[in-house]
Amino acid sequence: MRAQRTAHRYRRDGLPIGLAAAALALAGAGLGLGLDSPASAAPPTVDVVDNGHFDQGNRMPAWSCESGRVLPPSDAFGTLEGRPTDSSFAGCTQRVTVEPNSTYRLSARVTGPFAFAGVTGSGTTDLALWSNRNDWNELTGTVTTGPDTRTLMVYFHGWYQQGPYRISSFELWGPGQPRNTRTPVPAGGSPAPSAGPAT
């Protein structure tokens, strides 16, 4: 009895034709792995605050400030001064565009008694920072947006009946679009302070 032989058709390179076809299909599928489509690409990390270094002279279109209580920058260095009273904490606000479920890092350079900087409307835990130093110092912290959050309100201010404070920069870094491709969002009113300074 002759042993039965399994018939295979071979290509010239010695691989069975069926196996070669499967290998080519797998390789073709592998070429598509790891390639992000433009729609799924993550936004770049940018500073989402407009004119956060106050370098537009006396024009402050991006910020909404308490009239008469926040002095606009008078030089190229862009330092603002706020002068609180018994009924005003001399603050400014700006609404910025953000990405949901994302973390942003706030950095503000301030000096003076009870200088505040923060974020509201995060959809999670808002951020409120303050210092009480007469030398320039950096306020830093992070805030994470909720699943439905697409804008935040950023702010800075002093405290009632305290001396003038100064601020030279306000930045909020995280996922977003460069300013020249974003549509500006009108600024809203000043949020009420979330907590008073320590006495």
HELIX and SHEET records of a PDB file:
HELIX    1   1 ILE A   17  LEU A   31  1                                  15    
HELIX    2   2 PRO A   38  SER A   40  5                                   3    
HELIX    3   3 ARG A  179  THR A  181  5                                   3    
SHEET    1   A 4 THR A  45  ASP A  47  0                                        
SHEET    2   A 4 TYR A 165  PRO A 175 -1                                        
SHEET    3   A 4 LEU A  80  GLY A  82 -1                                        
SHEET    4   A 4 VAL A  70  LEU A  71 -1                                        
SHEET    1   B 4 THR A  45  ASP A  47  0                                        
SHEET    2   B 4 TYR A 165  PRO A 175 -1                                        
SHEET    3   B 4 THR A 103  THR A 120 -1                                        
SHEET    4   B 4 LEU A 127  THR A 144 -1                                        
SHEET    1   C 6 THR A  45  ASP A  47  0                                        
SHEET    2   C 6 TYR A 165  PRO A 175 -1                                        
SHEET    3   C 6 THR A 103  THR A 120 -1                                        
SHEET    4   C 6 THR A 151  HIS A 157 -1                                        
SHEET    5   C 6 CYS A  92  THR A  97 -1                                        
SHEET    6   C 6 SER A  64  CYS A  65 -1                                        
END                                                                             
